[in-house]
Amino acid sequence: MSEDGFSDGFEEPNMEIQIRTLMGTTFDIQVSSTETVGDIKKKIYRVEGIPIYQQNLIYQSRELKDTIRLSDAGVRNGSTLTLVASMRVGPYQRDVCQWPANIMLCSRN
């Protein structure tokens, strides 16, 4: 609920998750379990300044799609998401990366 007493359409943050970058830094974000991955990317943009289109979030070895809710992805209070920045190669291409066992393998789509 917003300060003026009207509902703002968003649930109050009820959990804290960690975002870990490949550079080894981590930071915490207050979120709601009903927020989407796209909402989290907007928060990361506000904190870190990384453009949303360059962000990929990984949880339990899977890349999370922007439309999925945190609760549907199994993200709980205290979970850690890994932030991988992707670089655009062309107007419709991007690098697709996977990492098994800390080795990043990239292929171009």
C-alpha positions in Angstrom: 0.0 0.0 0.0 1.3 3.4 -0.9 1.8 6.2 1.6 -1.4 8.0 0.6 -3.4 4.9 1.6 -4.3 3.7 -1.9 -3.2 0.4 -3.3 -0.4 0.8 -5.8 -1.0 -2.6 -7.4 2.2 -4.1 -6.0 2.6 -6.4 -3.0 4.9 -5.1 -0.3 8.4 -6.7 -0.5 8.3 -9.7 1.7 11.7 -11.3 1.1 15.3 -10.4 0.3 17.3 -12.0 -2.4 21.0 -11.7 -3.4 22.2 -10.8 -6.8 25.7 -12.1 -7.6 27.7 -10.9 -10.6 30.3 -12.8 -12.5 32.8 -10.2 -11.1 32.2 -11.7 -7.7 30.2 -8.8 -6.2 26.9 -9.3 -4.5 24.1 -7.0 -3.5 20.7 -7.5 -1.8 17.3 -6.5 -3.2 14.0 -6.4 -1.4 11.3 -8.2 -3.5 7.9 -9.7 -3.4 7.4 -13.3 -4.4 4.7 -12.2 -6.9 7.1 -9.9 -8.8 8.3 -11.0 -12.3 11.9 -11.4 -13.4 11.3 -8.3 -15.5 10.5 -6.3 -12.4 13.7 -7.5 -10.8 15.7 -6.4 -13.8 14.2 -2.9 -13.5 15.4 -2.8 -9.9 18.9 -4.0 -10.9 19.0 -1.2 -13.5 18.2 1.3 -10.8 20.9 0.0 -8.5 23.7 -1.0 -10.9 22.8 1.0 -14.1 23.0 -2.1 -16.3 20.5 -1.8 -19.1 17.6 -4.3 -18.8 18.2 -5.7 -22.3 21.8 -6.7 -21.3 20.7 -8.6 -18.1 20.3 -12.3 -17.9 19.3 -13.8 -14.5 20.3 -17.4 -13.7 18.8 -19.4 -10.9 19.6 -23.1 -10.3 21.4 -23.4 -13.6 18.5 -22.0 -15.7 18.0 -18.6 -17.3 14.9 -17.0 -16.0 12.4 -15.5 -18.5 11.2 -11.9 -17.9 7.6 -13.0 -17.6 8.0 -15.6 -14.9 7.1 -14.8 -11.3 9.8 -15.4 -8.7 7.5 -17.8 -6.8 6.9 -19.9 -10.0 10.7 -20.1 -10.5 11.2 -21.4 -6.9 13.0 -18.3 -5.7 12.6 -18.0 -1.9 13.8 -15.6 0.8 17.6 -15.6 0.8 18.0 -17.1 -2.7 20.9 -16.0 -4.8 20.4 -15.2 -8.5 23.4 -14.8 -10.8 23.5 -11.8 -13.1 25.1 -12.4 -16.5 25.4 -9.4 -18.8 24.9 -10.2 -22.5 26.3 -8.1 -25.3 24.2 -7.5 -28.4 26.0 -8.6 -31.6 23.5 -7.1 -34.1 19.9 -5.8 -34.1 18.4 -9.3 -33.7 21.3 -11.4 -32.4 22.8 -11.9 -29.0 25.3 -14.2 -27.4 23.8 -17.2 -25.8 25.8 -18.5 -22.9 25.6 -21.6 -20.7 27.8 -22.5 -17.8 28.2 -26.0 -16.6 30.6 -26.2 -13.7 31.9 -22.6 -13.8 32.9 -22.8 -17.5 31.1 -20.4 -19.7 30.3 -21.6 -23.2 29.0 -19.0 -25.6 27.5 -19.5 -29.0 26.1 -16.9 -31.3 22.5 -17.1 -32.4 
